[in-house]
Amino acid sequence: MNKKLTRKEKKNEVVRIRSVQNAFKYNQMLKNGVCVMDDDLYSMSILFSDTNFSMAPEETKINIFTRYMEILNSLSTDKAGISLTINNRLVNEEQFRKKMIIPLASDGLDDLRMELNQQRLDDLSKGHNKIVAEKIMTVTVNADNVVEAKRDLDKAAYDLEGSFQSLGSECSVMSGKERLETLYSVIKPGKHLDFEYEYLGPGDSTKDFICPYAMDFGESPQYFRMDDRYCQVLYLSSWATEMTESFFESLMALEHNLMITLHMSVVPRGQDVSHIQYIIDDMRANRSKMIRRDRRQGGDGDVPDQIEFEYQQAMELLKDVQERNQRLFHVQLLVMINASSKDEMDFVSKDVQSVASKRGFQFLPMSYEQEEAFNAVLPIGRPKDKLGRTTVSKVCSVMIPFTTKEIRANESPIYYGSNPISRNMILANRRELANPSGWILGKPGFGKSWSAKEESMAVLLQNPNADIFFIDPQGEYRHLAEELNKISMREKFTVLKVDMMSNLHFNPFEVDLSDPEWLKRKSEFLLFVIAEMIGQGELSATQKSLVDRIVHKVYQEYTMALESGHETRVPTLKDFYNKMNEYAEETMNPVAADIAESLWIFVNGSIDLFAHESNVDMSSRFIVFDISELGDSIRTLAMKVILETLEQRVRENHLSGKPTYVYIDEIYLLHKDAYSENFLNEFWKWCRKFGGVVTGITQNVSELLESTQATSMLSNSEFCIMLAQGHDDVQKLQILFNLSDEQARSLLSAGKGSGLIKYGTTIIPFKNSFPKDTRLYEIWNTDPREQKRITEAKKAIRKAVIKPDDHPHHYDSESPKEKTSSKIATEYVKEAVIKAPTKKAEGSADPVVKAPVSVVRTGYDPNEY
């Protein structure tokens, strides 16, 4: 029960709130995003995204500098100022962990979930993963009223959006709530603001919802307290003789909770020259006094080097404005440190000052002015009076806010490695994309199948409703399903071995009668099938007409039987063959006879895989269609029939709200002829329509891009993992995706599991490694050398550790062989990880400790999450 406050306590509480609110120097934060301040001052903030500046070639960087300088010049007028804010804010770690950690499901696969969770937590501690960089441009105007201010601010925001888009950055005007959330992230780092404008009552202020309990500016002249946090605002007091982009870039890259604000206010045309001339005249007068004084004292009338240098700088500044179309700016750069302790604050302060001093700059605390400096650093557009220096637009533009783009999905993200530039995790959710279908491209041995397995396993373990299918022409994924069955001790991951020796049969004539266009779609598909069987992918016009006619006859009889209530079965290829034979005999049509004759081997001969009613069990949510034993002449046909079979599953899943993932390895096989390409293109469209996520995997990029249709499919897909490529393939990908030279070079030199990832319009480098001492590494890996290493490590551990005398607690009335092998193996190898350093292999002087173990990592507590 809450304690009832006395009248005096209530009065003190009101005074406390008012005094803390007064520390925030704005009057109102309107719902439309306009901030109202004193002196007829109004501001609006624009949130903008990063661009891949760091990987851009020098020529591109210069173009970006030039364009950014034009933006600054165009936005700054005699009645407006601009402020750039980099808000390196703490993420809500509890929410971030909740988003990243996969909950356990008691389905036999929780050990694998724990491995994935451990890897994600390990990577969470690296880079800026606990920091999110918000990049904000705040425009400030003087106006007589809010209506006039809103008009001017809207125009500035519109111009800014177009200008930033030309740099590859996306902009959005921040609402009042979004601006308050940014302020709250400074006051309560890592916390969520619970606020809606509907909560405001008569006399309430938005400050009521964001202000801290207490702010103490009296503890020290050089820092202040904000609740339990220690904060300090530094200002750039001394500038180097030359400004380079590395200074601001290094400042932004600091892995601390910082807010960096650069205020820029342009000097109006006409006043700029007179302002500089005034400074020069003052310098000349001082120079003359110094010379006269020096001569009176018997000197040669020399001017100190520093004075002469400053004079020459002023003259150069005048030339910039008069002759080089530069604008003159009043600028001030401030950094606010927000730490959980004084020691941390002092440490971060030294880091900031170190970045500056290495480049000839100096930061100092705003002594005795921390409150005013606090407001100046907030993104409300209120610079500190009488602070800063004068410079030109080219210097402002060098303090460019771009480094590298990031990929960080908010809902159900999947981990794709880290960005080597920022070391941040790459978190994507393909289902958030408008066109989630994509590609995995790379040379052999550089991680194509690994990437597919890693993504599919994340989907499997995160989403219990998702169905996953692999079309496997090389036998790459059979091992994955078999290992999942062993680990889970449940036969629920299916491998369908599709070959001439199996009893599996696929019926290409099966139909989904709930699809209103089933006959049209099925007729088109069967043209593809018959073309593949008898015409090497192509049919003549006469053959097409005959095939279509007989298809309609077969289905006409089938639907008539259904409508009359008679028992019937779904037609098969054998029914089609019989009807074609009948037609050929009745009409003496040689083309029909030839089609029937060509189909005999597929109906009555050795390739009758598609001639009977389907007996394929499709109940599993994870199926690998292993077609590696099929000959080249029938493999492409099998891929088409399997994909067509999956179309119905994709549609059914969509109607029930379940996602479907389809992986097609060696997809180039479906680009061998126009019929196959058209079929694949239709399957791609079908998956997009019904929420399926299809992935094409291939090493033959150049061969793939020889096809116009394949090129179109690739360029229109919003997701692509590009691993190491050969020179010719890189050139084609560079043209297709408009890669920079630096990005192209990174593909040429990429190691295993690294390259570029395309997500929507964003393309960034990635590096993806996984701990080798895990079961997931073992089941994903297909490198023969690694598999041999893992096998030898297991043998060594068994030899060193698994002895009845050493492990009496493992034995009861049953022998180990009678226990569940998977459970025993896990127990033994877990203990081996701990005991191997002191246990020597029989006949060996060296302990078997360094052999990597392929089991659940120790030290992980699932209850913690």
C-alpha positions in Angstrom: 0.0 0.0 0.0 1.4 3.4 -0.9 2.2 5.8 1.9 -0.1 8.9 2.1 1.9 12.1 1.6 1.5 15.0 4.0 0.6 18.5 2.8 4.3 19.6 3.1 5.5 16.5 1.2 3.0 17.1 -1.6 4.2 20.8 -1.8 7.8 19.6 -2.0 6.9 17.1 -4.7 5.3 19.8 -6.8 8.4 22.0 -6.4 10.7 19.0 -7.3 8.7 18.3 -10.6 8.7 21.9 -11.6 12.4 22.4 -10.9 13.4 19.3 -12.9 11.0 20.2 -15.7 12.6 23.7 -15.9 15.9 22.1 -16.7 14.5 21.2 -20.1 14.5 24.4 -22.1 11.5 23.9 -24.3 7.9 24.9 -23.8 5.9 22.4 -25.8 6.5 19.3 -27.9 3.6 19.2 -30.3 2.1 15.9 -31.6 3.1 16.8 -35.2 6.8 17.0 -34.1 7.2 20.7 -33.8 9.1 21.8 -30.7 8.1 25.2 -29.3 10.8 27.2 -27.5 11.2 30.7 -26.2 12.0 33.7 -28.3 9.8 32.6 -31.2 12.1 29.6 -31.8 10.7 26.4 -33.3 12.3 23.2 -34.4 11.6 19.9 -36.3 13.8 16.8 -36.4 14.4 14.4 -39.3 15.6 10.9 -38.7 17.9 9.6 -41.5 19.5 6.3 -42.2 23.2 5.5 -42.8 24.9 4.9 -46.1 27.8 2.7 -47.0 30.3 5.6 -46.9 33.2 3.6 -45.4 33.3 1.1 -48.3 32.8 3.8 -51.0 35.7 4.5 -53.4 37.5 7.8 -53.0 35.7 9.4 -56.0 32.3 8.5 -54.5 33.3 9.9 -51.1 34.3 13.2 -52.7 30.9 13.3 -54.5 29.1 12.6 -51.2 31.1 15.4 -49.5 30.2 17.8 -52.2 26.5 16.9 -52.2 26.4 17.0 -48.4 28.0 20.5 -48.5 25.3 21.6 -51.0 22.6 20.3 -48.6 24.1 22.3 -45.7 24.3 25.4 -47.8 20.7 25.1 -49.1 19.1 24.4 -45.7 20.8 27.2 -43.8 19.3 30.6 -44.2 19.4 33.8 -42.2 16.2 32.7 -40.4 17.1 29.0 -39.8 19.8 26.9 -38.3 20.6 23.2 -38.5 21.9 20.7 -35.9 23.3 17.2 -36.5 22.9 14.8 -33.6 24.3 11.3 -33.3 22.5 9.6 -30.5 24.5 6.5 -29.5 21.8 5.2 -27.2 21.6 2.0 -25.2 19.2 -0.6 -26.4 16.7 -2.1 -24.0 18.7 -5.1 -23.2 15.8 -7.1 -21.7 13.8 -6.6 -24.9 16.8 -7.2 -27.1 17.5 -10.5 -25.4 13.8 -11.5 -25.5 13.9 -10.8 -29.3 17.1 -12.7 -29.8 16.8 -15.7 -27.5 14.9 -18.7 -28.8 12.6 -20.2 -26.2 13.0 -23.9 -25.4 10.3 -26.2 -26.7 11.0 -29.6 -25.2 11.0 -31.2 -28.6 14.3 -32.9 -28.5 16.1 -30.0 -30.1 16.6 -27.7 -27.1 20.4 -28.5 -27.0 20.6 -26.9 -30.5 18.5 -23.9 -29.4 20.9 -23.4 -26.5 23.9 -23.4 -28.9 22.3 -20.8 -31.1 21.3 -18.7 -28.0 24.9 -18.9 -26.7 26.4 -17.8 -30.0 24.0 -14.9 -30.2 24.8 -13.8 -26.6 28.5 -14.1 -27.4 28.1 -11.8 -30.4 25.8 -9.5 -28.5 28.9 -8.5 -26.4 30.9 -7.4 -29.5 30.7 -4.3 -31.5 27.9 -1.8 -31.0 25.2 -4.4 -30.5 24.2 -2.8 -27.2 24.3 0.6 -28.8 21.9 1.9 -31.5 23.0 5.0 -33.4 20.2 7.4 -34.2 21.1 10.0 -36.7 19.0 13.1 -36.6 19.0 16.5 -38.4 17.2 19.2 -36.5 16.1 22.3 -38.4 15.4 25.5 -36.3 13.5 28.5 -37.5 12.4 31.9 -36.1 8.7 32.6 -36.7 5.9 34.8 -35.4 3.7 31.8 -34.7 3.5 28.0 -34.9 1.6 28.0 -38.2 4.2 30.0 -39.9 6.9 27.9 -38.3 5.3 24.7 -39.5 5.2 25.9 -43.0 8.9 26.8 -43.1 9.9 23.6 -41.3 7.8 21.4 -43.7 9.6 23.0 -46.7 13.0 22.4 -45.1 12.0 18.7 -44.3 10.8 18.2 -47.9 14.1 19.5 -49.3 16.1 17.5 -46.9 14.3 14.2 -47.7 15.0 14.7 -51.4 18.6 15.6 -50.8 19.4 12.7 -48.5 17.7 10.3 -50.9 20.3 11.3 -53.5 23.0 10.2 -51.1 21.3 6.8 -50.6 19.8 7.7 -47.2 16.2 7.4 -46.2 14.5 10.2 -44.2 11.4 10.6 -42.1 10.1 13.5 -40.1 10.0 12.6 -36.4 6.6 12.9 -34.7 6.3 14.4 -31.3 6.3 11.0 -29.6 9.4 9.9 -31.5 11.3 13.1 -30.4 10.2 12.5 -26.8 11.4 8.9 -27.1 14.8 10.2 -28.1 14.9 12.6 -25.2 13.8 9.7 -22.9 16.6 7.5 -24.2 19.0 10.1 -22.8 17.3 10.4 -19.5 16.5 6.7 -18.9 19.0 4.8 -21.1 17.7 1.4 -22.3 14.2 2.1 -20.9 10.9 2.2 -22.9 8.8 5.4 -22.8 5.2 4.7 -22.0 3.5 7.7 -23.5 0.6 8.7 -25.8 -0.6 12.2 -26.4 -4.0 11.0 -25.2 -2.5 10.7 -21.7 -2.1 14.5 -21.4 -4.7 16.1 -19.2 -5.5 19.8 -18.6 -2.3 21.6 -17.5 -0.1 18.5 -18.2 3.2 18.8 -20.0 5.1 16.3 -22.1 8.0 16.9 -19.6 5.9 15.1 -17.0 6.5 11.9 -18.8 10.2 12.2 -19.6 11.9 14.1 -16.8 14.0 12.3 -14.3 13.3 12.2 -10.6 16.3 14.5 -9.8 19.0 16.5 -11.6 21.9 17.8 -9.6 24.1 20.5 -11.3 25.7 21.5 -8.0 27.8 18.5 -7.1 30.6 19.5 -9.5 31.2 22.3 -12.0 32.3 19.8 -14.6 29.5 17.2 -14.5 26.0 16.7 -13.3 23.8 13.9 -11.8 20.6 12.7 -13.4 19.0 10.3 -11.0 21.6 7.6 -10.5 23.6 8.5 -13.7 26.7 10.6 -14.1 26.7 12.9 -17.1 29.2 15.3 -18.6 29.0 17.6 -21.6 32.3 18.4 -23.4 32.8 21.0 -26.1 35.4 21.2 -28.8 37.5 24.1 -27.5 40.5 23.8 -29.8 40.4 22.9 -33.5 43.2 21.4 -35.6 44.6 23.2 -38.6 43.1 20.6 -40.9 39.8 18.7 -40.6 39.5 15.2 -42.0 36.5 12.8 -42.0 38.4 10.4 -39.7 37.9 12.7 -36.7 34.1 12.7 -36.8 34.0 9.0 -37.9 36.2 8.0 -34.9 34.0 10.0 -32.6 30.9 8.3 -33.8 32.5 4.9 -33.6 33.1 5.1 -29.8 31.3 2.2 -28.2 29.7 4.3 -25.4 26.4 5.9 -24.5 27.0 9.3 -26.1 25.1 12.1 -27.7 27.1 14.1 -30.2 25.6 17.4 -31.5 27.0 19.7 -34.1 25.2 23.1 -34.4 25.6 25.0 -37.6 24.2 28.5 -38.2 25.0 30.2 -41.4 26.1 33.8 -41.6 23.8 35.6 -44.1 25.3 36.7 -47.5 26.8 40.1 -47.2 27.4 39.8 -43.5 29.8 37.0 -44.0 32.4 39.0 -45.9 32.1 42.0 -43.6 32.4 39.6 -40.6 35.6 38.1 -41.9 36.9 41.6 -42.9 36.3 42.9 -39.4 38.4 40.0 -38.0 41.2 40.7 -40.5 41.2 44.4 -39.8 41.4 43.6 -36.1 44.3 41.2 -36.7 46.1 43.8 -38.8 45.7 46.4 -36.1 47.1 44.0 -33.5 50.0 43.1 -35.9 50.9 46.7 -36.3 50.9 47.3 -32.5 53.1 44.2 -32.0 55.5 45.4 -34.7 55.8 48.9 -33.2 56.1 47.6 -29.7 58.9 45.1 -30.8 60.8 47.8 -32.6 60.6 50.2 -29.6 62.1 47.4 -27.6 65.0 47.1 -30.1 63.6 44.1 -32.1 63.3 43.6 -35.8 59.6 44.0 -35.8 58.9 40.3 -36.3 55.4 38.9 -35.7 55.0 35.7 -33.7 54.5 32.6 -35.9 51.1 31.8 -34.4 49.8 35.3 -35.0 51.0 35.2 -38.6 49.4 31.7 -39.1 46.1 32.9 -37.8 46.2 35.9 -40.1 46.9 33.8 -43.1 44.0 31.5 -42.1 41.7 34.5 -42.0 42.8 35.6 -45.4 42.2 32.0 -46.7 38.7 32.1 -45.2 37.9 35.3 -47.0 39.0 33.7 -50.3 36.8 30.7 -49.6 33.7 32.9 -49.2 34.5 35.4 -52.0 36.0 33.2 -54.6 35.1 29.5 -53.9 31.3 29.8 -53.2 31.7 28.7 -49.6 29.2 29.7 -46.9 30.3 31.0 -43.5 29.0 29.1 -40.5 29.0 29.6 -36.7 29.6 26.0 -35.4 29.8 24.3 -32.0 30.4 20.7 -31.4 29.3 19.1 -28.1 29.5 15.6 -26.7 27.4 14.4 -23.7 28.6 11.4 -21.8 26.0 9.3 -20.0 27.4 6.8 -17.6 26.3 4.6 -14.8 29.1 5.6 -12.5 31.7 8.4 -12.1 34.5 6.0 -12.9 32.8 5.0 -16.1 32.2 8.7 -16.9 35.8 9.6 -16.4 36.9 6.6 -18.5 34.6 7.6 -21.4 35.7 11.2 -21.1 39.3 10.2 -21.6 38.3 8.1 -24.6 36.6 11.1 -26.2 39.5 13.4 -25.5 41.9 10.8 -26.8 40.1 10.7 -30.2 40.4 14.5 -30.4 44.0 14.9 -29.2 45.3 12.3 -31.7 44.1 14.6 -34.5 45.1 17.9 -33.0 41.7 18.8 -31.4 40.8 19.3 -27.8 37.6 18.7 -25.8 37.0 20.4 -22.5 34.1 20.1 -20.0 31.7 23.0 -20.0 32.6 24.1 -16.5 29.8 25.8 -14.5 27.6 25.6 -17.5 26.6 22.0 -17.6 22.8 22.8 -17.5 23.0 25.1 -20.5 25.3 22.6 -22.3 22.9 19.8 -21.5 20.1 21.6 -23.4 22.5 22.5 -26.2 23.3 18.8 -26.8 19.7 17.6 -26.9 18.2 17.4 -30.4 15.8 20.3 -29.9 17.9 22.8 -31.9 19.0 25.1 -29.1 22.7 25.9 -29.4 24.7 27.4 -26.4 25.2 31.1 -26.5 28.6 32.6 -27.1 30.3 29.2 -27.9 32.1 27.8 -30.9 33.9 29.1 -33.9 33.5 30.4 -37.4 34.3 28.1 -40.4 33.1 27.4 -43.9 30.8 24.8 -45.3 33.5 22.5 -46.6 34.7 22.0 -43.0 31.2 21.2 -41.8 30.7 18.7 -44.6 33.8 16.8 -43.6 32.1 16.1 -40.3 29.9 13.7 -42.3 27.5 11.5 -40.4 27.7 8.4 -42.6 29.7 5.2 -41.9 28.0 2.0 -42.9 24.5 0.7 -43.2 23.1 -1.8 -40.8 20.5 -4.6 -41.0 18.5 -5.0 -37.8 15.0 -6.4 -38.2 12.7 -5.8 -35.2 10.4 -8.9 -35.4 11.6 -12.5 -35.3 15.1 -11.8 -36.6 17.5 -14.4 -38.0 21.2 -14.0 -37.4 23.3 -13.8 -40.6 26.7 -13.0 -39.1 28.2 -9.5 -38.3 29.1 -6.4 -40.2 32.9 -6.3 -40.2 33.0 -2.5 -40.4 30.9 -1.9 -37.3 31.1 -5.5 -35.8 27.3 -5.3 -35.3 25.1 -8.3 -35.6 23.2 -8.6 -38.9 19.6 -9.4 -38.0 17.1 -9.9 -40.8 13.6 -11.2 -41.3 13.0 -12.0 -45.0 9.3 -12.2 -44.5 9.3 -8.4 -43.7 10.5 -7.7 -47.3 8.1 -7.0 -50.1 9.7 -9.8 -52.2 11.3 -12.2 -49.7 12.5 -14.7 -52.2 16.3 -14.7 -52.7 19.6 -16.3 -53.7 22.7 -17.8 -52.2 25.6 -17.4 -54.7 29.2 -18.5 -54.3 32.2 -20.6 -55.4 32.3 -24.2 -54.3 33.6 -24.7 -50.8 32.9 -21.1 -49.5 29.7 -21.8 -47.6 26.6 -21.9 -49.9 25.1 -25.0 -48.3 26.2 -23.9 -44.9 24.3 -20.6 -45.3 21.2 -22.4 -46.4 21.4 -24.9 -43.4 22.1 -22.1 -40.9 19.1 -20.0 -42.0 16.8 -23.0 -42.3 17.8 -24.2 -38.8 17.2 -20.8 -37.3 13.7 -20.9 -38.9 13.1 -24.4 -37.7 14.1 -23.7 -34.1 12.5 -20.3 -33.9 9.2 -20.9 -35.6 7.4 -24.1 -34.8 4.8 -23.4 -37.5 7.2 -23.0 -40.4 7.5 -25.8 -43.1 10.9 -26.2 -44.7 11.7 -28.1 -47.9 15.0 -28.7 -49.7 15.4 -29.7 -53.4 18.7 -31.5 -53.2 20.4 -32.5 -56.5 23.8 -33.2 -54.8 22.9 -35.0 -51.6 24.0 -32.0 -49.5 21.1 -31.9 -47.0 20.3 -35.5 -46.3 22.8 -35.6 -43.4 21.1 -32.6 -41.8 17.7 -34.3 -41.6 19.2 -37.6 -40.4 21.2 -35.8 -37.6 18.1 -33.9 -36.5 16.3 -37.3 -36.1 19.2 -38.6 -34.0 19.4 -35.6 -31.8 15.6 -35.3 -31.3 15.2 -39.1 -31.0 12.1 -38.6 -33.1 11.6 -39.6 -36.7 10.0 -36.4 -37.8 12.6 -35.0 -40.3 12.0 -36.7 -43.6 14.5 -37.6 -46.4 12.6 -38.7 -49.6 15.1 -40.6 -51.7 13.9 -40.0 -55.2 15.4 -42.5 -57.7 14.5 -45.3 -60.0 15.0 -47.9 -57.2 12.6 -46.4 -54.7 8.9 -47.1 -54.5 8.2 -43.3 -54.4 5.8 -42.0 -57.0 4.8 -38.4 -57.7 1.6 -37.8 -59.7 2.0 -34.6 -61.8 -1.8 -34.8 -62.5 -2.8 -34.2 -58.9 -5.0 -31.1 -58.6 -6.2 -28.7 -55.9 -9.8 -28.3 -56.7 -10.1 -25.4 -54.2 -8.0 -23.3 -56.6 -10.5 -21.6 -59.0 -7.9 -21.6 -61.8 -6.7 -25.2 -61.3 -7.4 -26.4 -64.8 -5.6 -23.5 -66.5 -2.6 -23.8 -64.2 -2.4 -27.6 -64.4 -2.6 -27.5 -68.2 0.3 -25.1 -68.4 2.3 -27.2 -66.0 1.7 -30.4 -67.8 3.0 -28.8 -71.0 6.3 -28.2 -69.1 6.3 -31.9 -68.0 5.6 -33.4 -71.3 8.1 -31.1 -73.0 10.7 -32.2 -70.5 9.8 -35.9 -71.2 9.7 -36.0 -75.0 11.0 -32.8 -76.4 14.1 -31.8 -74.3 12.2 -28.9 -72.9 10.5 -27.8 -76.1 7.3 -28.7 -78.0 6.2 -27.8 -81.4 2.9 -25.8 -81.9 1.1 -29.0 -83.0 2.4 -31.0 -80.0 1.3 -28.3 -77.6 -2.2 -28.3 -79.1 -2.5 -32.1 -78.8 -1.1 -32.2 -75.3 -3.5 -29.5 -74.2 -6.5 -31.2 -75.8 -5.8 -34.6 -74.2 -5.2 -32.9 -70.8 -8.7 -31.4 -71.0 -10.2 -34.7 -72.0 -8.7 -36.5 -69.0 -9.9 -33.9 -66.5 -13.3 -33.6 -68.2 -14.0 -37.2 -67.4 -12.6 -36.8 -63.9 -14.8 -33.8 -63.0 -17.9 -35.3 -64.6 -17.4 -38.4 -62.4 -17.0 -36.2 -59.3 -20.1 -34.2 -60.2 -22.2 -37.3 -60.8 -21.1 -38.7 -57.4 -19.4 -41.7 -58.8 -16.3 -43.1 -57.2 -13.2 -42.0 -59.1 -9.5 -41.4 -58.6 -7.2 -38.6 -59.6 -5.9 -39.0 -63.2 -2.4 -40.1 -63.8 0.2 -40.0 -66.6 -0.9 -43.5 -67.5 -4.5 -42.2 -68.1 -3.1 -39.4 -70.3 -1.0 -41.9 -72.2 -4.0 -44.1 -72.8 -6.1 -41.2 -74.0 -3.3 -40.0 -76.4 -3.1 -43.6 -77.8 -6.8 -43.7 -78.3 -6.8 -40.4 -80.0 -3.9 -41.4 -82.3 -5.7 -44.6 -83.3 -9.0 -42.9 -83.9 -7.6 -40.0 -85.9 -4.6 -41.8 -87.4 -2.6 -38.7 -86.2 1.1 -39.4 -86.5 2.0 -36.6 -84.1 -0.2 -38.1 -81.4 1.2 -41.5 -82.1 4.7 -40.1 -81.8 3.9 -38.5 -78.4 2.4 -41.7 -77.1 5.4 -43.7 -78.3 7.8 -41.2 -76.6 5.9 -41.4 -73.4 6.0 -45.2 -73.2 9.3 -45.3 -71.2 7.8 -42.9 -68.6 4.6 -45.0 -68.3 5.4 -48.6 -68.7 9.2 -48.6 -68.9 12.0 -48.0 -66.4 11.3 -44.4 -65.7 7.8 -44.8 -64.3 8.4 -42.5 -61.3 5.6 -40.1 -62.4 3.1 -42.6 -63.9 1.2 -43.7 -60.8 -0.9 -42.2 -58.1 1.2 -40.3 -55.6 2.3 -42.2 -52.5 4.6 -39.4 -51.1 4.1 -38.7 -47.4 4.2 -34.9 -47.1 3.1 -34.7 -43.5 6.5 -33.7 -42.1 7.4 -30.0 -41.7 11.0 -30.7 -42.7 11.5 -32.6 -45.9 14.6 -33.1 -48.0 13.9 -34.3 -51.6 17.2 -36.1 -52.4 17.4 -36.5 -56.2 21.1 -37.0 -56.3 20.8 -40.5 -57.7 18.6 -39.5 -60.7 20.3 -39.2 -64.0 20.8 -35.9 -65.8 18.0 -36.7 -68.2 15.3 -36.8 -65.5 16.7 -34.7 -62.7 15.3 -31.4 -64.0 11.9 -33.0 -64.6 11.9 -34.3 -61.0 12.7 -30.8 -59.7 9.7 -29.4 -61.6 7.3 -32.1 -60.4 8.4 -31.7 -56.8 8.1 -27.9 -56.9 4.7 -28.2 -58.4 3.8 -30.5 -55.6 4.9 -27.9 -53.1 2.7 -25.2 -54.7 -0.4 -26.7 -53.0 1.5 -26.8 -49.7 2.5 -23.2 -50.0 -1.1 -22.1 -50.6 -2.5 -24.3 -47.8 0.0 -22.9 -45.4 -0.7 -19.4 -46.4 -4.4 -19.9 -45.7 -3.6 -21.3 -42.3 -1.1 -18.6 -41.4 2.0 -20.8 -41.7 5.2 -19.8 -43.5 6.8 -22.0 -46.0 10.6 -22.0 -46.9 11.8 -23.7 -50.1 15.5 -24.1 -50.9 16.5 -25.1 -54.5 20.1 -26.1 -54.8 21.7 -26.1 -58.2 18.9 -23.9 -59.4 20.8 -23.2 -62.7 19.4 -26.6 -63.9 16.0 -24.9 -64.2 17.5 -22.2 -66.5 18.6 -24.6 -69.2 15.6 -23.8 -71.5 12.7 -21.4 -71.9 10.1 -23.9 -70.6 12.0 -24.5 -67.4 12.7 -20.8 -66.9 9.0 -20.0 -67.4 8.0 -22.7 -65.0 10.5 -21.4 -62.3 9.4 -17.8 -62.8 5.8 -18.9 -62.3 6.8 -20.8 -59.1 8.6 -17.7 -57.9 5.5 -15.6 -58.4 3.3 -18.2 -56.8 5.4 -18.2 -53.6 5.4 -14.4 -53.5 1.6 -14.4 -53.8 1.1 -16.9 -51.0 3.8 -15.9 -48.6 6.4 -18.5 -49.5 10.1 -17.8 -49.1 12.1 -19.5 -51.9 15.8 -19.5 -52.1 17.9 -20.4 -55.2 21.4 -21.7 -54.6 24.1 -21.9 -57.3 27.8 -21.5 -58.0 27.2 -20.8 -61.7 26.6 -17.1 -61.6 27.8 -16.3 -65.1 25.9 -19.1 -66.6 22.8 -18.0 -64.7 23.0 -14.4 -65.8 23.2 -15.4 -69.5 19.5 -15.8 -69.2 17.4 -12.6 -69.4 14.7 -14.1 -67.2 17.1 -15.3 -64.6 18.8 -11.9 -64.5 15.4 -10.3 -64.0 14.5 -12.7 -61.2 17.8 -12.0 -59.5 17.7 -8.2 -59.8 14.0 -8.2 -58.5 14.7 -10.3 -55.5 15.3 -8.3 -52.3 17.5 -10.9 -50.6 20.9 -12.3 -51.7 23.9 -13.7 -50.0 27.0 -13.2 -52.2 29.9 -15.4 -51.0 33.4 -15.5 -52.7 33.2 -15.2 -56.5 35.4 -15.5 -59.4 36.5 -12.4 -61.4 33.9 -12.8 -64.2 31.1 -13.5 -61.8 32.1 -10.4 -59.7 32.0 -8.2 -62.8 28.4 -9.3 -63.6 27.2 -9.0 -60.1 28.7 -5.5 -59.8 26.7 -4.4 -62.8 23.5 -6.2 -61.7 23.5 -4.8 -58.1 25.4 -1.6 -58.8 28.2 -2.6 -56.4 31.0 -0.2 -55.6 34.6 -1.1 -56.5 35.3 -1.8 -52.9 32.4 -4.1 -52.5 33.4 -5.9 -55.7 36.9 -6.4 -54.4 35.6 -7.8 -51.2 33.9 -10.6 -53.1 37.2 -11.5 -54.8 39.1 -11.8 -51.6 36.3 -13.1 -49.3 37.1 -16.0 -47.1 34.7 -18.9 -46.1 31.4 -17.6 -44.8 32.0 -14.0 -45.7 31.0 -11.7 -48.5 28.1 -9.3 -49.1 24.4 -9.6 -48.1 21.6 -7.7 -49.9 18.5 -7.0 -47.8 16.0 -4.8 -49.5 18.0 -1.8 -50.9 20.8 -2.3 -48.4 24.0 -4.1 -49.3 26.6 -4.5 -46.6 29.6 -6.8 -46.0 29.2 -9.7 -43.6 31.4 -12.2 -41.9 29.8 -15.4 -40.4 31.7 -17.8 -38.2 30.4 -20.4 -35.8 32.0 -22.1 -32.8 33.6 -25.4 -33.9 32.9 -27.1 -30.5 29.2 -27.3 -31.2 26.8 -29.9 -32.5 25.4 -27.4 -35.0 28.9 -26.9 -36.6 29.1 -30.7 -37.0 25.8 -31.2 -38.7 26.2 -28.1 -41.0 29.7 -28.8 -42.1 30.3 -30.6 -45.4 34.1 -30.0 -45.6 35.6 -33.5 -45.8 38.7 -32.3 -43.8 36.6 -30.9 -41.1 34.4 -34.0 -40.9 37.6 -36.1 -40.6 38.8 -33.8 -37.8 35.5 -34.1 -35.9 35.5 -37.9 -36.3 39.1 -38.2 -35.0 38.3 -35.9 -32.1 35.4 -38.0 -31.0 37.5 -41.2 -31.2 40.2 -39.6 -29.2 37.8 -38.5 -26.5 36.1 -41.9 -26.3 39.5 -43.6 -26.0 40.6 -41.2 -23.3 37.4 -40.9 -21.2 34.9 -43.7 -21.7 36.1 -46.4 -19.3 33.9 -48.3 -16.9 36.4 -47.9 -14.1 36.6 -44.1 -14.5 32.8 -43.6 -14.7 31.0 -45.9 -12.3 28.2 -43.4 -12.0 27.3 -43.9 -15.6 26.5 -47.6 -15.1 23.6 -49.2 -13.5 21.9 -52.6 -14.1 22.0 -51.7 -17.8 25.2 -51.5 -19.9 26.0 -48.2 -21.7 25.1 -49.9 -25.0 21.6 -50.6 -23.7 21.1 -46.9 -22.8 19.9 -44.4 -25.4 23.1 -43.8 -27.4 22.5 -40.2 -27.9 21.9 -39.5 -24.2 25.0 -41.5 -23.2 27.1 -39.7 -25.8 26.1 -36.4 -24.6 26.9 -37.3 -21.0 30.3 -38.7 -21.9 31.4 -35.9 -24.1 30.2 -33.2 -21.7 32.3 -34.8 -19.0 35.2 -35.2 -21.5 35.2 -31.4 -22.0 35.8 -31.0 -18.3 38.1 -33.9 -17.5 40.2 -34.2 -20.7 42.9 -31.9 -19.5 43.9 -34.3 -16.7 43.1 -37.6 -18.6 45.6 -39.0 -21.0 44.8 -41.2 -23.9 45.9 -44.8 -23.5 49.5 -45.2 -24.8 50.0 -41.5 -25.1 52.0 -39.0 -23.1 49.8 -36.1 -24.1 46.4 -35.3 -22.7 43.5 -35.4 -25.2 42.3 -32.0 -24.3 42.7 -29.9 -27.4 40.5 -32.1 -29.6 37.4 -30.0 -30.4 34.3 -31.5 -29.1 31.1 -31.5 -31.1 28.5 -31.4 -28.4 26.5 -28.9 -26.4 28.7 -26.2 -25.0 29.0 -26.3 -21.2 28.4 -23.2 -19.0 25.1 -22.3 -20.6 22.2 -22.0 -18.2 18.8 -22.1 -20.0 17.0 -21.0 -16.9 18.8 -17.6 -17.2 16.7 -16.9 -20.3 
